[in-house]
Amino acid sequence: ATVFLEFWKRRRAVLTYDWDLIDWEDEEEELRPQFEAKYSQVERVNPITGKPEPFQPFPDKLSRLMVSVSGIFFMISLVLTAVFAVVVYRLVAMEQFASFKWYFIKKYWQFATSGTGVCINFMIIMSLNLVYEKVAYLLTDLEHPRTESEWENSFALKMFLFQFVNLNSSIFYIAFFLGRFAGRPGKYNKLFNRWRLEECHPSGCLIDLCLQMGVIMVLKQMWNNFMELGYPLLQNWWSRRKMKRRGQSMENKVSLPQWEKDWNLQPMNLHGLMDEYLEMVLQFGFTTIFVAAFPLAPLLALLNNIIEIRLDAYKFVTQWRRPMPARATDIGIWYGILEGIGVLAVITNAFVIAITSDYIPRFVYAYKYGPCTDQGYRQEKCLKGYVNSSLSVFDLSELGMGYSGYCRYRDYRAPPWSSTPYEFTLQFWHVLAARLAFIIVFEHLVFGIKSFIAYLIPDIPKDLCDRMRREKYLVQEMMYEAELEHLQRERKRNGKQYHHEWP
């Protein structure tokens, strides 16, 4: 992710130079008409232009910002409520599938619960997406941004926050909360004192996380491609059908000119390439934040982008009207969002490896409790007995239902015949300490590598930097020659002596 972002900065510098936009950002941007109309009564001298212009008082700006932030938190809480509803569904479905009459469902009840939960969660995600855009418009207009770029940055940040929380909240739940508070046999924690909290699959939580990410990523890419191409196709077909009917009723068989056919195509969205940027940024998050749990994500993203490049080309050329061009030196706030995702990806992957996967428990067992504890080599046989070590013992007679014997469950707890039955063992605390130590070491190491890579890769290519310095030198030479020529003419007109040197 860091290499990608650093090379994008180099590519951005080349594009900015090719389109002669290096110094364009220095120009003063015009105010939005809505801002001028709202604050036309209060004026302040612009320190750059020296002219009076409408001014938004700080108390008004702060109050509007607080209302906007409150709206953002309300929408995020709505997403978390939807995730909680899906969790409750999974608890109810888990109980129903476990007692299902069909043997196949009864045997694989955990996969059935996860699969149906993912599909319901995806439908909730797509439903909430329709609401987010309108809410983001409302909150952004409520803030009354000063310029158009400020409006776009504020709107883009809100859309990203809404969509990111909407897409990833259920994934974060499965990665870090699923099965962590389930309790133990004989003392399970229950929601509303009715439904037992869900546990991970016996093979671990990674399979549930992988299933959740795979289904959401594939279905979302298919839905986005349909909405980008299929929906305009249907709209254009319907508009042509209505025009054909109207033409037949008027008995007008003259074919329409090309400019009128182009006018009947679908207009571009009001916010331009916002949806395209948002889709790519969310996809970047999928391919980096949980890549340790779903290594197939980058391949799916690559295949989707290869297809989408052609779909976008077809859409822009044949299904949409020609968009209005606009100059820009960079991608705006999206680059800062990408950098934030890169930082979050390091933290999240550290927690996934340390908490969600079995890497740390295996590591601790191999070095501390396995057959190779006092030996200087580490091989596969060092994990012999790991599964047995990761299982605790429960006395079935404590259930009071006439059962006898023992059962095993995944945890590090003392056996029922010990002096402290069902208390956490020393191995549990060793694993917990190793997990925390791994997170700290991993984050510092990867952040150090990120900073080192960013330092090694210059933001501007050397040949481009040389060309820019060459152009600056030539401009200075031209200014020097023009000033010298002007000074020589003045002295010659006045009859004074002059020399070929800087006055």
PyMOL commands that set and color helices and strands:
alter all, ss='L'
color gray80, all
select helices_A, chain A and resi 2-18+24-26+33-38+58-98+103-107+109-143+148-176+206-249+258-263+274-288+297-319+333-356+359-369+380-383+386-389+396-399+426-456+462-493
alter helices_A, ss='H'
color red, helices_A
select strands_A, chain A and resi 43-45+52-54+183-184+187-188+190-191+195-196+391-395+406-410
alter strands_A, ss='S'
color yellow, strands_A
deselect
rebuild
show_as cartoon
